[in-house]
Each structure stands twice: as structure tokens, then as C-alpha cells.
Amino acid sequence: MSDRIEPKQQRSRETLTRLLKATVAVLEAQGLEGATIPRIAHEAGVAPASVYRRFTDKDALIRAALLDELERSNVANAAAVAKQFEGRSLEWVAHALARSLIAQYRARPGLIRALVRFGESDGDAAFVERALALMGVNVRVIAEAIASRFAAEIADPQPLRAVTFATLAIANIAESVALDQISLWRSAMPLDDDAMQKELARLFLGYLRVEPL
């Protein structure tokens, strides 16, 4: 049984869109604990009762909002990636990717933390699977674009596999640096964002240009 009632009228669809956007905004500003129904409803400009007419509970609303945000991100990313790499070198792409990852985590730390915490605590396996699948699409779009364009410069006989691994590796580092309050990167390697971007790009390029053992 669905925990969300799909709107049929245009006005209801517009209200739903406002609710989803308001939920994302509150998660970013207030975190998971601060994302209450009254606060979300106020941000959306609707009565709290309006939320319960569309969702069974707050968790259902948060699931819908997070998945909607991930889907929107995928659409925007797919449109931008192909154009971004046109006429560029692999070195340029590596630096651009590292810079983009750091900026992404710096721009919306509250929302990303909320997504991770909610995914870890939510008992809805279907939500977690769908969220991971959507995040995987973003990685795949980037990796496929790089692997297809620069296959001749990649030492691994499986370019897509290598680019996917390298992308995930620098993404995980960027996430840890930007979001983790307790991280070895803060003490053992306290670099500013510009220096970290250069090191991530070097790591990315180095991995792609070394033949697998």
C-alpha cells in the first residue's frame, strides 16, 4: 500500500510540489530532527492538515521529498555532463570533477547529512534501494561520459570500471572532508578546498593512468 496519495487536480499538484520543496529546504536548514510537520507546512504556506491529506506520516513526506530531489538532480546532471566535457582534456575534466564534488558537499551539507541519517534509520528498504539507485545513476552518467571520451588515455582495459572506481574514491574523500565532524582528514591532512581539489584531481588521474596489477 502506498504511503502517498497522488494528486489529480492541478492545484493539488502545485501544493505537493511546494511541500516537497519545503521539506528539502527545512532538512537543509534544520536537519532531520528539525524537520517537523508544522515547520514544513509553514515553509510551504499550507496548513499541517494538508500534509496528512497527502502522506501517511512525516517519514513518508521525507521519503518523497528526498527521492524527488535526487531525481531532479539526475535530470540536471545528465543534461550538463555531455556539454561540460566537450573539447576538454582529461586533466581539465579531473580538476573540474574534483572541484564540483567539493562544491556540491559544501553547498548543501545539511541536506546530505539528513539524507544519510534518514537512510540509515528508515526501515523502508524500498526507499533505501531507490535512493542508492538514483545516486548510482549520477555516478554512472559521469563515468560513462569520461570513459567513452578518454578511453585511449586510460590504462585499465576496462575504462568504465576504472573511471567509476576513481570517481567514487574522490567523491568519498570529498564527502568526508566536507561533512564529517570527526575525520582524519581534518587532523592528518588539513588542506583548504583549493589544495584538496588539486590532490583529488591528481589521485583521479594517477589511478586512471596506472595499469592494473
C-alpha positions, -999 to 999 in steps of 0.1 A, spaced: 0 0 0 13 34 -9 20 59 19 14 88 -5 -18 100 -22 -12 111 -58 -29 144 -66 -53 146 -95 -60 183 -98 -36 209 -108 -39 229 -76 -32 198 -56 -1 190 -77 12 225 -71 6 221 -34 25 188 -34 54 205 -53 56 232 -26 55 206 1 84 186 -14 105 217 -19 97 230 16 107 197 31 141 198 13 146 234 25 138 226 61 160 195 60 189 216 47 184 244 73 172 225 104 184 189 99 165 157 103 154 165 139 142 199 130 121 188 100 87 188 118 53 188 100 44 223 114 77 238 102 75 222 68 38 232 64 47 268 73 76 268 48 52 256 21 24 280 31 -1 253 38 -19 240 69 -4 210 87 -36 191 79 -28 195 42 3 173 47 -17 144 63 -42 145 34 -13 136 11 11 115 33 5 89 60 32 105 82 63 127 83 86 98 72 65 93 41 68 130 32 106 130 38 110 99 16 91 115 -12 110 148 -9 144 132 -9 136 109 -39 122 139 -58 153 159 -51 176 130 -63 155 126 -95 157 163 -102 195 162 -97 199 134 -121 180 152 -148 201 183 -144 233 163 -143 226 143 -174 219 175 -194 251 192 -182 277 165 -183 279 159 -220 283 196 -228 308 202 -199 334 178 -213 333 189 -250 367 199 -262 383 194 -228 414 174 -218 413 146 -192 433 169 -169 407 196 -171 379 171 -165 397 157 -134 401 191 -119 365 201 -128 351 169 -113 371 173 -81 360 210 -78 324 201 -85 323 174 -58 337 196 -31 314 224 -41 284 200 -40 291 189 -5 299 224 7 267 238 -8 242 215 9 257 199 39 225 198 59 205 181 32 232 155 25 236 147 62 198 144 65 197 120 36 225 98 50 210 98 85 174 91 73 186 63 50 204 47 80 175 50 103 145 45 80 130 10 79 118 12 44 141 -9 23 125 1 -9 133 38 -2 169 30 5 172 9 -26 157 36 -47 178 64 -32 210 44 -38 199 36 -74 194 73 -81 227 83 -67 243 55 -87 228 70 -119 247 102 -113 280 84 -109 273 62 -140 264 92 -162 297 109 -152 318 77 -155 303 68 -189 309 102 -203 346 102 -192 353 66 -201 339 69 -236 357 101 -244 391 93 -229 393 55 -232 426 58 -251 442 76 -222 431 51 -195 455 23 -188 429 -1 -175 414 -25 -202 380 -18 -186 379 20 -187 343 24 -174 352 2 -143 383 23 -137 366 57 -140 337 45 -118 361 34 -91 382 66 -93 350 88 -92 337 70 -62 370 73 -44 374 110 -48 337 115 -40 340 97 -7 370 117 2 353 150 -7 323 139 13 344 131 44 363 164 42 332 185 38 307 167 61 323 145 88 328 163 121 352 136 132 375 128 103 412 120 100 414 144 70 409 173 94 439 164 115 462 144 94 457 163 61 442 197 69 440 212 34 419 240 22 394 234 -6 417 246 -34 445 223 -22 422 194 -17 408 198 -52 442 196 -67 451 165 -47 418 148 -57 424 155 -93 459 141 -91 446 110 -74 419 106 -101 444 110 -130 470 88 -113 447 59 -109 434 60 -145 469 61 -159 484 32 -139 479 -3 -154 461 -27 -131 481 -53 -113 
